[in-house]
Amino acid sequence: MEAKPPLYPVAGAAGPQVDEDGLGVPDGPEAPLDELVGAYPDYNEEEEERRYYRRKRLGVLKNVLAASAGGALTYGVYLGLLQMQLILHYDETYREVKYGNMGLPDIDSKMLMGINVTPIAALLYTPVLIRFFGTKWMMFLAVGIYALFVSTNYWERYYTLVPSAVALGMAIVPLWASIGNYITRMAQKYYEYSHYKEEEQGLQKRPPRGSHAPYLMVFQAIFYSFFHLSFACAQLPMIYFLNHYLYDLNHTLHNVHSCGTNSQGILSGFNKTVLRTLPQSRNLIVVESVLMAVAFLAMLLVLCLCGAAYRPTEEIDLRSVGWGNIFQLPFKHVRDFRLRHLVPFFIYSGFEVLFACTGLALGYGVCSVGLERLAYLLLAYSLGASSASLLGLLGLWLPRSVPLVAGAGLHLLLTLGLFFWAPVPRVLQHSWILYAAATLWGVGSALNKTGLSTLLGILYEDKERQDFIFTIYHWWQAMAIFAMYLGSSLPMKAKLAVLLVTLVAAAASYLRMEQQLRRGVVPRQPRIPRPQHKVRGYRYLEEDNSDESDAEGDRGAARGAGVEAEAQPAGPRPGPEPAGPCRRPCPYEQALGGDGPEEQ
C-alpha cells in the first residue's frame, strides 16, 4: 500500500514541492526569507501615510457636519413644536373644546418656567456630567431629552409636559457646553492631522499658539450656519399646517391700538380666539409624528456619525482629576480677567436672541401685520443669520475683534431705530421694514454667536479642554434668557433700554480686555491637578495631562528635573523596607523597566 503524501510540506525539505513563480523566484521551502516576510514590493509608506491622514481629516469634517445637522434638527423640532403648541393653547375655543377645565394656560406657564428656571443650577452639574459621560455621549443624551419633550405632546397633561420641560431645562447648558467643546476639539484634531509630519519628527510637543484658530473659525461658521437654519425649519409646521386655520389680522388685531415702542407686555389687546376652525386630532398626530421622526433622526446623526472627541486613555485622564476638583473648577475660572470682561457679552447674547423671538417678532411684527406672518418674519431672521454666519470667516484676514464689534454695532443701530419706531396696527405698507429689521438682526446675532464661540476657543486653546469655559458662557446666557422671560410684561421701551445699556457695557468691557491683553497682562488661570490613577488592573500609558496648560506643563517639567537631580543613586537602602502592597510586574512593565503602578 502506497504511503500518503504529508498534508503540510516539511520546512527545508527538498523535493518536487519546490516551484518557481512567473518571475523565476523559488516559491517553495527554498524561497529566500525576504521574499516570504519582506514588505510588499509596491508599498509606498509616505503615500499610505498621506492617505491615512486624509481619511482622518475627512472623518473630522464628517463629525462637524453631523454635529451641526443634529443640533439644527433638534432645535428646529423643539422650537417648531413649542411655537405651534403655544399658539394652539392660546386659543380660548381650542382649550374649552379639547381640554375643558384642565387649566391649560397654567400648565403652559409652569412648563415655560421649568424650561427657564432649571438652568440656574446648571453650573453645578454640567462639568461633572460632561466628564462622566464624555463629550459625545453628553450630546447624545441631551438630544434624547429634547426628543423626550417632543414625545410628551402626544398626551398633553400636567404630569407629562411639566416634568419633560424640567428635564429639558436641565439639558440646555450641558448640550451647548458639550457642542462648543466638541467643535473646538475637532479643530484641534484637524490641525494635528494636517501637520502630522511635524509631530512625527518631534519638532514640537504642543502646537504653537493660534495654530488651530483658522480651522476653529471655519468649523464654528459651519456649525452656526446650520444651527440658524433651525429657526427656518421651525416654521415649516406653521406654514404648511397651522396657517390654514388662523384668522386674518382684522380679527386678531381688532382691539390692538399700540405697537412697537409704545406697546407694553406681549400683544396687549390681542384677540382670545385666533383659530377659524379647530384642527383635527388626526392631523395633529401626523404633524407630531413627523416632528418625532426628525428628533430621532437627530439622535441617530449624533450617535452614528459623530466620532468620539477624545481617546479612551484621555477620557480616563479627564476623570482622574477628581470629581471635587471638576465641581470647583468652573468657579475658579472666574478669577481669569478675560472671562470677567466677557460676562456682559454673555448676558447680551441671551438678551438679544430672546428679544428677536418675542420683542421683535411679536411686539413689532405680529402686533402690526398679524399672526399669519410670524413664520415669514422668523424665516427672514433665520436666513439672514445663517448666511451671515459665514462672515465669521473674516477673522481669517482681519483682527479677531472685527466680527464681534461689527455685530454689536449693527445691533446698536437697530436698537436705536426700534426705540423711536411704533408701527401702526393692521397696516401692511411698512412690512418690508419689518423683514429688513429681522434680517439685519439675524446678521448681528450670527456675528455675535460665531465671534464669541471662536474667541473662547482661541483664548483658552492651551487648556485643550473648553468644557468649563463654555459652561460659564452658556450658563450666563441661560440666566439672561430667564431674566428676559421674567421681564416679558415690561414696556417695550424698558426692554430696549436694557438691551442698549447691556450692549454698550459688553462692547466696552470686551475692548478693555483686548487692551489689557495687548499690554501683556497675564491672566490668572486655575491650576488643574494632575491625574491620580488608582486603578490597579490598568496601566496608564499616557504621559500628557490633557487638561494642563503650557505654563503648568513647564512647571511640572521643572519640578520633575529638580526631583531627578536630588534623587539618591539606586541601590539597597539601609533599614527595613516600608510595608505595603506589592505585586510582581507584568512582562510589559518589565520590558519598560518599571516596577508596577504606583500606589497612591
C-alpha positions as CSV (number, residue, x, y, z in Angstrom):
1,M,0.0,0.0,0.0
2,E,1.4,3.4,-1.0
3,A,2.2,5.9,1.7
4,K,0.1,9.0,1.5
5,P,2.0,12.3,1.0
6,P,2.1,14.6,4.1
7,L,-0.6,17.2,4.3
8,Y,1.8,20.0,5.0
9,P,5.2,20.4,3.4
10,V,8.2,19.9,5.8
11,A,10.2,23.1,6.2
12,G,13.6,22.8,4.5
13,A,12.8,19.5,2.7
14,A,13.8,19.4,-1.0
15,G,11.7,17.7,-3.4
16,P,9.1,18.2,-6.1
17,Q,7.3,20.8,-3.8
18,V,9.7,23.5,-4.9
19,D,8.2,25.6,-7.6
20,E,9.0,28.8,-9.3
21,D,6.7,31.7,-9.8
22,G,6.4,33.6,-13.1
23,L,9.5,35.7,-12.2
24,G,11.8,32.7,-11.7
25,V,12.0,33.1,-7.9
26,P,11.6,29.8,-6.0
27,D,8.2,29.5,-4.3
28,G,8.8,26.5,-2.0
29,P,10.8,26.0,1.2
30,E,14.0,27.1,-0.6
31,A,12.5,30.6,-1.3
32,P,14.5,33.5,0.2
33,L,13.4,34.7,3.6
34,D,13.0,38.3,2.4
35,E,10.5,37.1,-0.3
36,L,8.4,35.4,2.4
37,V,8.3,38.0,5.1
38,G,9.5,41.2,3.5
39,A,7.5,44.3,2.6
40,Y,5.2,44.4,-0.4
41,P,7.4,45.5,-3.3
42,D,5.0,48.2,-4.4
43,Y,4.3,49.6,-0.9
44,N,4.9,53.3,-0.6
45,E,4.9,54.3,3.1
46,E,4.6,58.0,2.6
47,E,1.7,57.7,0.2
48,E,-0.1,55.3,2.6
49,E,0.5,57.7,5.4
50,R,-0.8,60.6,3.4
51,R,-4.0,58.7,2.6
52,Y,-4.4,57.7,6.2
53,Y,-4.3,61.2,7.5
54,R,-6.5,62.4,4.6
55,R,-9.2,59.9,5.8
56,K,-8.7,61.2,9.3
57,R,-9.3,64.8,8.2
58,L,-12.4,63.7,6.2
59,G,-13.6,62.0,9.4
60,V,-13.2,65.3,11.3
61,L,-15.3,67.1,8.7
62,K,-17.9,64.4,8.9
63,N,-18.1,64.9,12.7
64,V,-18.5,68.6,12.4
65,L,-21.2,68.3,9.7
66,A,-23.1,65.6,11.7
67,A,-23.0,67.6,14.9
68,S,-24.1,70.7,13.1
69,A,-27.0,69.0,11.4
70,G,-28.0,67.2,14.6
71,G,-28.1,70.4,16.5
72,A,-30.1,72.2,13.8
73,L,-32.7,69.4,13.5
74,T,-33.0,69.2,17.3
75,Y,-33.7,72.9,17.8
76,G,-35.8,73.1,14.7
77,V,-38.2,70.4,16.1
78,Y,-38.1,71.9,19.6
79,L,-38.8,75.5,18.5
80,G,-41.4,74.4,15.9
81,L,-43.3,72.3,18.4
82,L,-43.2,74.9,21.1
83,Q,-44.4,77.6,18.8
84,M,-47.3,75.6,17.4
85,Q,-48.2,74.3,20.9
86,L,-48.3,77.9,22.4
87,I,-50.5,79.2,19.6
88,L,-53.0,76.3,19.9
89,H,-53.1,76.6,23.7
90,Y,-53.6,80.4,23.5
91,D,-56.9,80.0,21.6
92,E,-59.8,80.0,24.0
93,T,-62.1,77.8,21.9
94,Y,-59.4,75.2,21.4
95,R,-58.8,74.9,25.2
96,E,-62.5,74.7,26.1
97,V,-63.4,72.2,23.4
98,K,-60.5,69.8,23.8
99,Y,-59.3,70.2,27.4
100,G,-62.3,71.7,29.3
101,N,-61.3,72.9,32.7
102,M,-57.9,71.3,32.8
103,G,-56.2,74.7,33.2
104,L,-54.0,74.6,30.1
105,P,-52.7,78.2,30.4
106,D,-51.4,77.4,33.9
107,I,-49.7,74.3,32.6
108,D,-48.1,76.3,29.8
109,S,-46.8,78.9,32.2
110,K,-45.3,76.2,34.5
111,M,-43.8,74.5,31.5
112,L,-42.1,77.7,30.4
113,M,-41.0,78.3,33.9
114,G,-39.5,74.9,34.1
115,I,-37.5,75.4,30.9
116,N,-36.1,78.7,32.0
117,V,-35.6,78.2,35.8
118,T,-33.8,74.8,35.8
119,P,-30.6,76.1,34.1
120,I,-29.9,78.2,37.2
121,A,-28.3,75.1,38.8
122,A,-26.5,74.0,35.6
123,L,-23.2,75.5,36.7
124,L,-23.1,72.9,39.5
125,Y,-23.6,69.7,37.4
126,T,-22.7,70.4,33.8
127,P,-18.9,69.8,34.0
128,V,-19.5,66.7,36.1
129,L,-21.9,65.3,33.6
130,I,-19.6,66.0,30.6
131,R,-16.6,64.4,32.4
132,F,-18.7,61.4,33.5
133,F,-20.4,60.6,30.1
134,G,-17.9,62.1,27.8
135,T,-18.4,64.9,25.3
136,K,-20.1,62.9,22.5
137,W,-22.4,60.9,24.8
138,M,-23.4,64.1,26.7
139,M,-24.5,65.5,23.3
140,F,-26.5,62.3,22.6
141,L,-28.1,62.3,26.0
142,A,-29.2,65.9,25.7
143,V,-30.6,65.4,22.2
144,G,-32.5,62.4,23.6
145,I,-34.1,64.6,26.3
146,Y,-35.2,67.0,23.6
147,A,-36.8,64.1,21.8
148,L,-38.5,63.1,25.1
149,F,-40.0,66.5,25.3
150,V,-41.4,66.1,21.8
151,S,-42.9,62.7,22.7
152,T,-44.9,64.1,25.7
153,N,-47.0,66.2,23.4
154,Y,-48.9,63.1,22.3
155,W,-50.6,63.2,25.7
156,E,-50.7,66.8,26.9
157,R,-51.2,66.7,30.7
158,Y,-49.6,68.3,33.7
159,Y,-47.7,65.1,34.6
160,T,-46.2,64.8,31.1
161,L,-45.5,68.4,30.0
162,V,-44.0,69.9,33.2
163,P,-41.5,67.0,34.1
164,S,-40.3,66.8,30.5
165,A,-39.9,70.7,30.4
166,V,-37.8,70.5,33.6
167,A,-35.7,67.7,32.2
168,L,-35.2,69.8,29.0
169,G,-34.2,72.8,31.1
170,M,-31.5,70.7,32.8
171,A,-30.2,69.6,29.4
172,I,-29.8,73.0,27.8
173,V,-26.5,74.1,29.3
174,P,-24.8,70.6,29.1
175,L,-25.9,70.3,25.4
176,W,-24.4,73.7,24.4
177,A,-21.2,73.3,26.5
178,S,-20.6,69.8,25.0
179,I,-21.2,71.1,21.5
180,G,-18.8,74.1,22.0
181,N,-16.1,71.8,23.4
182,Y,-16.7,69.2,20.6
183,I,-16.3,71.8,17.8
184,T,-13.2,73.2,19.4
185,R,-11.7,69.7,19.8
186,M,-12.4,68.9,16.1
187,A,-10.4,72.0,15.1
188,Q,-7.5,70.8,17.2
189,K,-7.6,67.3,15.8
190,Y,-7.8,68.7,12.2
191,Y,-4.7,70.7,12.9
192,E,-2.9,67.6,14.2
193,Y,-3.9,65.5,11.2
194,S,-2.8,68.3,8.8
195,H,0.6,68.7,10.4
196,Y,1.4,65.1,11.3
197,K,4.9,65.2,9.9
198,E,6.0,67.9,12.4
199,E,4.7,65.7,15.2
200,E,6.4,62.6,13.9
201,Q,9.8,64.4,13.6
202,G,9.4,65.6,17.2
203,L,9.7,69.3,16.3
204,Q,7.0,70.3,18.8
205,K,5.5,68.8,21.9
206,R,2.5,71.1,21.8
207,P,1.2,73.1,18.8
208,P,2.1,76.7,18.7
209,R,-0.4,79.2,19.9
210,G,-3.1,80.2,17.4
211,S,-2.3,77.2,15.2
212,H,-5.8,75.8,15.2
213,A,-7.6,79.2,15.1
214,P,-8.2,79.1,11.3
215,Y,-9.8,75.7,11.5
216,L,-11.8,76.8,14.5
217,M,-13.2,79.8,12.7
218,V,-14.2,77.6,9.7
219,F,-15.9,75.0,11.9
220,Q,-17.8,77.5,14.0
221,A,-19.0,79.2,10.9
222,I,-20.2,75.8,9.5
223,F,-22.0,75.0,12.8
224,Y,-23.8,78.3,13.2
225,S,-24.8,78.3,9.5
226,F,-26.6,75.0,10.2
227,F,-27.9,76.0,13.6
228,H,-29.5,79.2,12.5
229,L,-31.4,77.3,9.8
230,S,-33.3,75.6,12.8
231,F,-35.4,78.8,13.0
232,A,-36.4,78.3,9.4
233,C,-37.1,74.6,10.0
234,A,-39.2,75.5,13.0
235,Q,-41.6,77.5,10.7
236,L,-42.5,74.6,8.5
237,P,-45.3,73.3,10.7
238,M,-46.7,76.8,10.9
239,I,-46.5,77.4,7.1
240,Y,-47.8,74.1,5.9
241,F,-50.2,73.3,8.7
242,L,-51.3,75.9,11.2
243,N,-51.6,78.9,8.9
244,H,-54.6,77.3,7.2
245,Y,-56.6,77.6,10.5
246,L,-55.7,81.1,11.5
247,Y,-57.9,84.2,11.4
248,D,-56.6,87.2,9.4
249,L,-55.2,90.3,11.1
250,N,-58.6,92.2,11.0
251,H,-59.9,89.7,13.5
252,T,-56.9,89.0,15.7
253,L,-55.7,92.7,15.9
254,H,-59.2,94.3,16.3
255,N,-58.5,95.6,19.8
256,V,-54.8,96.3,19.4
257,H,-54.1,100.1,19.4
258,S,-50.3,100.4,20.0
259,C,-47.3,98.5,18.7
260,G,-43.6,98.7,18.7
261,T,-42.0,101.1,21.2
262,N,-45.4,102.2,22.5
263,S,-46.5,98.7,23.4
264,Q,-46.4,97.0,26.8
265,G,-46.0,93.3,27.6
266,I,-46.6,90.8,24.8
267,L,-49.5,91.6,22.4
268,S,-51.7,93.6,24.7
269,G,-55.3,93.6,23.4
270,F,-54.7,90.5,21.2
271,N,-57.9,88.6,20.4
272,K,-58.5,85.5,22.6
273,T,-59.5,83.4,19.5
274,V,-57.1,83.0,16.7
275,L,-58.3,79.8,15.0
276,R,-61.1,79.9,12.4
277,T,-61.6,76.1,12.7
278,L,-60.1,73.7,15.1
279,P,-57.6,71.2,13.6
280,Q,-58.5,67.6,13.7
281,S,-56.7,65.4,16.2
282,R,-55.6,63.0,13.5
283,N,-53.8,65.9,11.7
284,L,-52.1,67.0,14.9
285,I,-50.9,63.4,15.5
286,V,-49.5,63.3,12.0
287,V,-47.6,66.6,12.5
288,E,-46.2,65.5,15.9
289,S,-45.2,62.1,14.4
290,V,-43.2,63.9,11.7
291,L,-41.5,66.0,14.3
292,M,-40.8,63.0,16.4
293,A,-39.2,61.2,13.4
294,V,-37.0,64.2,12.8
295,A,-36.0,64.2,16.5
296,F,-35.0,60.5,16.2
297,L,-33.0,61.3,13.1
298,A,-31.1,64.0,15.0
299,M,-30.3,61.4,17.7
300,L,-29.1,58.9,15.1
301,L,-26.9,61.6,13.5
302,V,-25.2,62.2,16.8
303,L,-24.9,58.6,17.7
304,C,-23.8,57.1,14.4
305,L,-21.9,59.8,12.6
306,C,-20.3,61.8,15.4
307,G,-17.0,60.3,16.4
308,A,-15.5,60.4,19.9
309,A,-13.9,63.7,20.8
310,Y,-11.2,62.1,23.0
311,R,-9.4,58.7,23.1
312,P,-10.3,56.3,25.9
313,T,-7.0,57.0,27.7
314,E,-7.7,60.7,27.5
315,E,-11.1,60.2,29.0
316,I,-9.5,58.3,31.9
317,D,-7.2,61.2,32.3
318,L,-10.1,63.6,32.4
319,R,-12.0,61.7,35.1
320,S,-8.8,61.0,37.2
321,V,-8.5,64.7,38.0
322,G,-11.1,64.2,40.8
323,W,-14.8,64.9,40.9
324,G,-14.4,67.5,43.6
325,N,-11.9,69.4,41.5
326,I,-14.2,69.2,38.5
327,F,-17.0,70.6,40.5
328,Q,-14.9,73.6,41.7
329,L,-13.1,74.5,38.5
330,P,-16.0,76.5,36.9
331,F,-16.0,78.8,39.9
332,K,-12.2,79.0,39.9
333,H,-12.1,80.1,36.3
334,V,-13.9,83.3,37.3
335,R,-10.5,84.5,38.6
336,D,-9.5,85.0,35.0
337,F,-10.0,88.6,34.0
338,R,-10.8,87.6,30.4
339,L,-13.9,85.7,31.5
340,R,-15.0,88.6,33.8
341,H,-14.7,91.0,30.9
342,L,-16.7,88.8,28.6
343,V,-19.6,88.2,31.1
344,P,-21.5,91.3,29.8
345,F,-21.3,89.9,26.3
346,F,-22.6,86.5,27.5
347,I,-25.6,88.2,29.1
348,Y,-26.3,90.3,26.0
349,S,-26.1,87.2,23.9
350,G,-29.0,85.7,25.8
351,F,-31.0,89.0,25.8
352,E,-30.8,89.5,22.0
353,V,-31.8,86.0,20.9
354,L,-35.0,86.1,23.1
355,F,-35.8,89.7,22.0
356,A,-35.6,88.6,18.4
357,C,-38.2,85.8,19.0
358,T,-40.5,87.8,21.3
359,G,-39.9,91.5,21.2
360,L,-39.1,92.0,17.5
361,A,-41.3,89.1,16.1
362,L,-44.3,89.7,18.4
363,G,-44.1,93.3,19.7
364,Y,-43.3,94.8,16.3
365,G,-44.3,92.1,13.8
366,V,-47.4,90.2,14.9
367,C,-48.7,93.3,16.6
368,S,-48.8,95.2,13.3
369,V,-49.1,92.6,10.4
370,G,-50.9,89.7,12.1
371,L,-50.1,86.2,13.4
372,E,-50.2,84.7,9.9
373,R,-46.9,86.5,9.0
374,L,-45.0,85.4,12.1
375,A,-43.5,82.4,10.3
376,Y,-42.2,84.6,7.5
377,L,-40.6,87.1,9.8
378,L,-38.7,84.4,11.7
379,L,-37.8,82.9,8.3
380,A,-36.2,86.1,7.3
381,Y,-34.3,86.2,10.6
382,S,-33.1,82.6,10.1
383,L,-31.9,83.0,6.6
384,G,-30.1,86.3,7.4
385,A,-28.4,84.7,10.4
386,S,-27.4,81.5,8.6
387,S,-25.9,83.3,5.6
388,A,-24.1,85.9,7.9
389,S,-22.5,83.1,9.9
390,L,-20.0,82.8,7.1
391,L,-19.0,86.4,7.8
392,G,-17.2,84.9,10.8
393,L,-14.5,83.8,8.3
394,L,-13.5,87.5,8.1
395,G,-11.4,86.7,11.2
396,L,-9.0,84.8,8.9
397,W,-7.9,88.1,7.4
398,L,-9.0,90.8,9.9
399,P,-8.3,91.2,13.6
400,R,-10.4,88.8,15.7
401,S,-12.3,91.7,17.3
402,V,-13.8,92.9,14.0
403,P,-16.7,90.4,13.6
404,L,-17.8,90.8,17.3
405,V,-17.6,94.6,17.3
406,A,-19.3,94.7,13.9
407,G,-22.3,92.6,15.2
408,A,-22.5,94.8,18.3
409,G,-22.5,98.0,16.2
410,L,-25.2,96.7,13.9
411,H,-27.4,95.8,16.9
412,L,-26.8,99.2,18.4
413,L,-28.1,100.9,15.3
414,L,-31.1,98.7,15.1
415,T,-31.9,99.1,18.8
416,L,-31.8,102.9,18.4
417,G,-34.0,102.7,15.4
418,L,-36.6,100.5,17.1
419,F,-36.6,102.8,20.1
420,F,-38.2,105.5,18.1
421,W,-40.5,103.4,15.8
422,A,-44.1,102.5,16.5
423,P,-45.7,100.7,13.6
424,V,-49.4,101.2,13.0
425,P,-51.6,98.0,13.6
426,R,-53.3,96.4,10.6
427,V,-51.2,98.5,8.1
428,L,-49.1,96.4,5.7
429,Q,-47.2,99.2,3.9
430,H,-44.3,99.1,6.4
431,S,-44.0,95.2,6.3
432,W,-40.8,95.5,4.3
433,I,-39.2,97.4,7.1
434,L,-40.0,94.6,9.5
435,Y,-38.5,92.0,7.2
436,A,-35.4,94.1,6.7
437,A,-35.0,94.6,10.5
438,A,-35.5,90.9,11.2
439,T,-32.8,90.0,8.6
440,L,-30.3,92.6,9.9
441,W,-30.9,91.4,13.4
442,G,-30.1,87.9,12.3
443,V,-26.9,89.2,10.8
444,G,-25.9,90.8,14.1
445,S,-26.9,87.6,16.0
446,A,-24.7,85.4,13.7
447,L,-21.7,87.7,14.2
448,N,-22.3,87.7,17.9
449,K,-22.6,83.9,18.4
450,T,-19.8,83.0,15.9
451,G,-17.5,85.6,17.3
452,L,-17.9,84.7,20.9
453,S,-17.5,80.9,20.4
454,T,-14.4,81.4,18.3
455,L,-12.9,83.9,20.7
456,L,-13.3,81.5,23.7
457,G,-11.7,78.7,21.7
458,I,-8.7,80.9,20.8
459,L,-8.3,82.4,24.3
460,Y,-8.3,79.1,26.1
461,E,-6.6,76.9,23.4
462,D,-3.7,76.0,25.8
463,K,-6.1,74.1,28.0
464,E,-7.2,71.8,25.2
465,R,-10.5,71.3,27.1
466,Q,-13.0,74.1,27.0
467,D,-16.0,72.5,28.8
468,F,-15.5,74.7,31.8
469,I,-15.3,77.8,29.7
470,F,-18.4,77.0,27.5
471,T,-20.3,76.0,30.7
472,I,-19.8,79.5,32.1
473,Y,-20.7,81.1,28.8
474,H,-24.0,79.3,28.3
475,W,-24.9,79.5,31.9
476,W,-24.8,83.3,31.8
477,Q,-26.7,83.1,28.5
478,A,-29.4,81.0,30.2
479,M,-29.6,83.4,33.1
480,A,-30.1,86.3,30.7
481,I,-32.9,84.4,28.9
482,F,-34.5,83.7,32.3
483,A,-34.3,87.4,33.3
484,M,-35.8,88.5,29.9
485,Y,-38.6,85.9,30.4
486,L,-39.4,87.4,33.8
487,G,-39.5,90.9,32.4
488,S,-41.8,90.0,29.5
489,S,-44.6,92.2,30.9
490,L,-42.4,95.3,30.9
491,P,-43.0,98.2,28.4
492,M,-41.1,97.9,25.2
493,K,-39.0,101.0,25.9
494,A,-37.8,99.4,29.1
495,K,-36.7,96.3,27.2
496,L,-34.9,98.3,24.6
497,A,-33.2,100.4,27.2
498,V,-31.9,97.2,29.0
499,L,-30.7,95.9,25.6
500,L,-28.9,99.2,24.9
501,V,-27.2,99.5,28.2
502,T,-26.1,95.9,28.2
503,L,-24.7,96.1,24.7
504,V,-22.7,99.2,25.4
505,A,-21.3,97.7,28.6
506,A,-20.4,94.5,26.7
507,A,-18.6,96.2,23.9
508,A,-16.7,98.5,26.3
509,S,-15.7,95.6,28.6
510,Y,-14.6,93.5,25.6
511,L,-12.4,96.3,24.2
512,R,-10.9,96.8,27.6
513,M,-10.0,93.1,27.7
514,E,-8.3,93.3,24.4
515,Q,-6.3,96.3,25.5
516,Q,-5.1,94.5,28.6
517,L,-4.0,91.5,26.5
518,R,-2.1,93.8,24.2
519,R,-0.3,95.3,27.2
520,G,0.8,91.8,28.2
521,V,-1.3,91.3,31.3
522,V,-1.0,87.7,32.3
523,P,-4.4,86.1,33.2
524,R,-4.8,84.1,36.3
525,Q,-5.9,80.6,35.5
526,P,-6.8,77.9,38.0
527,R,-4.3,75.1,38.3
528,I,-5.8,71.8,37.3
529,P,-4.3,69.0,39.4
530,R,-2.5,66.1,37.7
531,P,-4.5,62.9,37.3
532,Q,-4.4,60.5,40.2
533,H,-4.6,57.0,38.7
534,K,-5.7,54.5,41.3
535,V,-6.9,51.6,39.1
536,R,-4.7,48.5,39.9
537,G,-5.7,46.5,36.9
538,Y,-4.9,49.1,34.2
539,R,-1.6,50.5,33.4
540,Y,-2.0,54.1,32.3
541,L,0.3,54.8,29.3
542,E,-0.3,58.5,28.5
543,E,2.2,60.9,30.0
544,D,0.4,64.1,29.0
545,N,-2.3,65.7,31.0
546,S,-4.9,66.8,28.5
547,D,-6.1,69.5,31.0
548,E,-2.9,71.2,31.8
549,S,-1.8,74.4,30.1
550,D,1.6,75.2,28.7
551,A,2.6,77.0,31.9
552,E,1.6,74.1,34.1
553,G,3.5,71.7,31.8
554,D,6.6,73.8,32.1
555,R,6.3,74.0,35.9
556,G,5.8,70.2,36.1
557,A,8.8,69.6,33.9
558,A,10.9,71.9,36.1
559,R,9.8,70.1,39.2
560,G,10.5,66.7,37.7
561,A,14.0,67.8,36.7
562,G,14.6,69.1,40.2
563,V,13.4,65.9,41.8
564,E,15.7,63.8,39.5
565,A,18.7,65.9,40.3
566,E,18.1,65.5,44.0
567,A,17.3,61.7,43.8
568,Q,19.7,59.4,45.5
569,P,21.5,56.7,43.5
570,A,19.8,53.4,43.1
571,G,20.8,50.6,45.4
572,P,19.8,48.8,48.6
573,R,18.6,51.2,51.2
574,P,19.7,50.8,54.9
575,G,17.0,49.8,57.3
576,P,13.8,47.8,56.8
577,E,11.7,48.2,53.7
578,P,8.4,50.0,54.2
579,A,5.5,47.7,54.4
580,G,2.8,47.9,51.7
581,P,1.1,46.1,49.0
582,C,3.3,44.8,46.2
583,R,2.9,42.6,43.2
584,R,5.1,41.2,40.5
585,P,5.4,43.5,37.5
586,C,3.9,42.3,34.3
587,P,6.1,41.5,31.3
588,Y,5.3,44.7,29.6
589,E,6.3,46.7,32.7
590,Q,9.5,44.6,32.9
591,A,10.3,45.5,29.3
592,L,9.8,49.2,30.2
593,G,12.0,48.8,33.3
594,G,9.2,49.8,35.7
595,D,8.2,48.2,38.9
596,G,4.4,48.3,38.5
597,P,1.9,51.0,39.2
598,E,2.5,53.4,42.0
599,E,0.2,53.2,44.9
600,Q,-1.4,56.5,45.7
